[in-house]
Amino acid sequence: MIHNIIRDKSTRLFLFLGSFFIANAIIAEVIGVKLFSLEETLGFEKVNFTLLGESGLSFDLTVGVLTWPIVFIMTDIINEYYGVKGIRFLSFIAAGLIAFSFLVFFFAIRTTPANWWIPSQAKHGVPDMQAAYQQILGQGMMIIVASLTAFMIGQVTDATIFKRIKKLTGEKNIWMRATLSTLVSQLIDTIVVLYLYLYISLGFSFAKVTAIGIVNYTYKFLIAIVMTPVIYLVHSLIERYLGKDLAQDMKNAAMREG
């Protein structure tokens, strides 16, 4: 049985794309606790501007943005060949595994650390390994809920818009359905996670959260445009792997599904 599954190109491709999709979603959630300066990372002077009355704004972003673009590229590619049901299936698996990961982190943090381990990295600037471990992996419950909620809504939105645009345009204009679906889903993702976490949970002002959201979405908007050629590259590689006939059959089936 397993030999037949592995030999089937469409199944093997789904396993590969799905695994890569889920892995990047989990990685983004775990590493996202760190914030970084986009300008200084790229070697530019840090900007400082005012928006909606909020001063001191710059492009300080979560490092989760390193892998989230990959997740949304995978969303569009998987949608192309496996439809909305394929994306929905993988999104639920990813959300479940992310929740499971944080549950494991919760219990891991609460294990009693070995006494010698706590100061073991003091010479490297980490005097308390237990405190560092807890701060990195012990994200608050509200940010986890906000992030998972935004992820699920964003994924379903992306897949739905992608399919509707394809119904209107057909096989042409891959860039249009991929870029527009990502831009809309990223807007929703940004709004949901920031307002749930910063506005409702932490009590930031509406103006401040909105200003931060505009800055974050501007980055996501630019990345969505820049990543468009990658969509074409991955699409080309998949077409070559599957063969023209099988690829077309899969895309037709994806469009016919409910």
Secondary structure, 3 states (H helix, E strand, C coil): CHHHHHHCHHHHHHHHHHHHHHHHHHHHHHHCCCEEEHHHHCCCCCCCEEECCEEEECCEEEHHHHCHHHHHHHHHHHHHHHHHHHHHHHHHHHHHHHHHHHHHHHHHHCCCCCCCCCCCCHHHCCCCHHHHHHHHHCCCHHHHHHHHHHHHHHHHHHHHHHHHHHHHHCCCCHHHHHHHHHHHHHHHHHHHHHHHHHHHHCCCCHHHHHHHHHHHHHHHHHHHHHCHHHHHHHHHHHHHHHCHHHHHHHHHHHHHCC
